[in-house]
C-alpha cells in the first residue's frame, strides 16, 4: 500500500533510507552507494523538515505494517522533482520501485505538472539505465555533487549529478 508519510514515520524512513544507500546492509541491493560514499544518506531532522514543508511529499510503500519503500516528491514551478527513491535492499527487483515511480507520475498529474526531473550520481550507470528503461531521458544537464558532513566521498571517481527527466500527461 502506498500512502503519504507523516512525522510518525520519520524514524522508520531514516532507517530504511540509510540501510538502502550506505553501509554493509545496502550491499544486499543493487542501488547501494556504499562504494562511493560514507556517512548517512539522510537524518531524522532532515526528514522531519522535509515532511513539514508543504511543497514536499514523501510517499511510503507499506507491507505488513513495515515501510519497505519510499520516494520524495518536491513540487517545483514547472515540474515535480523526484528523489530518494528507496526500496529495502532485500526486496529490490520486486516491482516496489516501479510502483513508487508510477505513483510519482500520478502525483505530478494531480498537481498539473507536465514533467518529472531527478538527479542521479553520474557513475551509477546501472541505476541510470533502469530509469531510462522507465521512460526517463538524460537532459544533458550536470550539477556538482555537494560536499557535506553527511555525504562523504570515498571513491577516486569524480562525482557529479546528471539530470534525468520524463514528460508525462
C-alpha positions as CSV (number, residue, x, y, z in Angstrom):
1,X,0.0,0.0,0.0
2,X,1.3,3.4,-0.9
3,X,0.3,6.3,1.3
4,X,1.7,9.7,2.4
5,X,4.4,9.6,5.1
6,X,3.9,11.5,8.3
7,X,6.1,12.8,11.1
8,X,5.4,9.5,12.9
9,X,7.2,7.6,10.1
10,X,10.5,9.6,10.3
11,X,12.5,7.1,12.4
12,X,11.4,4.1,10.2
13,X,12.1,6.1,7.0
14,X,15.5,7.2,8.2
15,X,16.5,3.6,9.0
16,X,15.2,2.4,5.6
17,X,16.9,5.1,3.5
18,X,20.2,4.8,5.3
19,X,20.2,1.0,5.1
20,X,19.5,1.1,1.3
21,X,22.1,3.6,0.4
22,X,25.0,3.3,2.8
23,X,26.9,0.7,4.8
24,X,27.0,-3.1,4.7
25,X,23.3,-3.6,4.6
26,X,23.0,-1.6,1.4
27,X,25.3,-4.0,-0.4
28,X,22.5,-6.6,-0.4
29,X,20.7,-4.5,-3.0
30,X,21.9,-3.2,-6.4
31,X,21.3,0.5,-5.6
32,X,24.0,0.9,-2.9
33,X,26.2,3.9,-2.8
34,X,28.5,2.3,-0.2
35,X,31.4,2.0,-2.7
36,X,31.1,5.8,-3.4
37,X,30.1,7.5,-0.2
38,X,30.3,7.1,3.6
39,X,28.1,8.8,6.2
40,X,24.4,9.0,6.3
41,X,22.1,9.4,3.3
42,X,19.7,11.4,5.4
43,X,18.9,12.3,9.0
44,X,15.7,12.3,11.1
45,X,16.0,16.1,11.3
46,X,16.2,16.4,7.5
47,X,13.3,14.1,7.0
48,X,11.2,16.0,9.6
49,X,11.9,19.3,7.9
50,X,11.1,17.7,4.5
51,X,7.7,16.4,5.7
52,X,6.8,19.7,7.3
53,X,7.4,21.6,4.0
54,X,4.0,21.8,2.2
55,X,5.8,21.6,-1.2
56,X,7.1,18.1,-0.4
57,X,5.5,14.8,-0.2
58,X,7.2,11.5,0.9
59,X,5.2,8.5,-0.2
60,X,5.8,5.3,1.7
61,X,5.2,1.8,0.5
62,X,4.0,-0.4,3.4
63,X,3.7,-4.1,3.6
64,X,2.7,-6.0,6.8
65,X,2.9,-2.7,8.7
66,X,6.6,-2.2,7.6
67,X,7.8,0.6,5.4
68,X,9.7,-1.2,2.6
69,X,10.0,1.7,0.2
70,X,9.6,5.4,-0.2
71,X,10.1,8.3,-2.6
72,X,10.4,12.1,-2.1
73,X,8.4,14.3,-4.4
74,X,9.0,18.0,-4.4
75,X,6.6,20.4,-6.2
76,X,8.6,22.9,-8.2
77,X,7.3,25.6,-10.6
78,X,7.0,23.6,-13.9
79,X,7.9,20.1,-12.7
80,X,7.9,17.6,-9.9
81,X,11.4,16.7,-8.6
82,X,11.7,13.0,-7.6
83,X,14.4,11.9,-5.2
84,X,15.4,9.4,-2.6
85,X,13.6,6.6,-4.3
86,X,14.3,3.8,-1.8
87,X,13.5,0.1,-1.6
88,X,14.7,-2.2,1.2
89,X,17.8,-3.9,-0.1
90,X,16.4,-7.4,0.4
91,X,13.3,-6.5,-1.7
92,X,14.9,-4.8,-4.7
93,X,13.8,-6.1,-8.1
94,X,10.4,-6.9,-6.7
95,X,8.5,-4.1,-8.5
96,X,8.2,-1.8,-5.5
97,X,10.4,0.9,-7.1
98,X,8.3,0.9,-10.3
99,X,5.1,1.2,-8.3
100,X,6.6,4.2,-6.5
101,X,7.7,5.8,-9.8
102,X,4.2,5.3,-11.2
103,X,2.7,6.9,-8.1
104,X,5.1,9.9,-8.5
105,X,3.7,10.3,-12.0
106,X,0.1,10.2,-10.7
107,X,1.1,12.9,-8.1
108,X,2.6,15.1,-10.8
109,X,-0.5,14.8,-12.9
110,X,-2.7,15.7,-9.9
111,X,-0.6,18.8,-9.4
112,X,-0.9,19.7,-13.1
113,X,2.9,19.4,-13.6
114,X,4.0,18.2,-17.1
115,X,7.3,16.5,-16.2
116,X,9.3,14.9,-13.5
117,X,13.0,15.6,-13.0
118,X,15.6,13.9,-10.9
119,X,19.4,13.8,-10.3
120,X,21.5,10.7,-10.3
121,X,25.2,10.3,-9.5
122,X,26.8,10.1,-12.9
123,X,28.9,6.9,-12.2
124,X,25.7,4.9,-11.2
125,X,25.3,3.5,-14.7
126,X,23.1,0.6,-13.8
127,X,20.7,2.9,-12.0
128,X,20.6,5.4,-14.8
129,X,19.9,2.6,-17.2
130,X,16.9,1.5,-15.0
131,X,15.5,5.0,-15.0
132,X,15.9,5.2,-18.8
133,X,14.0,1.9,-19.2
134,X,11.3,3.5,-17.2
135,X,11.0,6.5,-19.5
136,X,13.5,9.0,-18.2
137,X,15.9,10.7,-20.5
138,X,19.3,12.4,-19.9
139,X,18.8,16.1,-20.3
140,X,22.5,16.7,-20.8
141,X,22.5,19.0,-17.7
142,X,25.0,18.3,-15.0
143,X,25.1,19.5,-11.4
144,X,28.0,19.4,-8.9
145,X,27.9,16.8,-6.2
146,X,27.6,18.5,-2.8
147,X,30.3,18.0,-0.3
148,X,29.0,17.9,3.3
149,X,29.3,16.2,6.7
150,X,26.6,13.8,5.6
151,X,27.8,12.8,2.1
152,X,31.5,11.8,2.4
153,X,33.0,10.7,-1.0
154,X,35.4,7.7,-0.6
155,X,35.8,7.0,-4.3
156,X,38.6,8.2,-6.5
157,X,36.0,8.9,-9.2
158,X,34.8,12.5,-9.6
159,X,31.2,12.7,-8.6
160,X,28.5,14.8,-10.3
161,X,24.8,14.6,-10.8
162,X,23.2,14.0,-14.2
163,X,19.7,15.4,-14.6
164,X,17.1,13.0,-15.9
165,X,13.6,14.0,-17.0
166,X,10.3,12.4,-18.1
167,X,7.4,14.2,-19.7
168,X,4.0,12.9,-18.5
169,X,0.4,13.5,-19.3
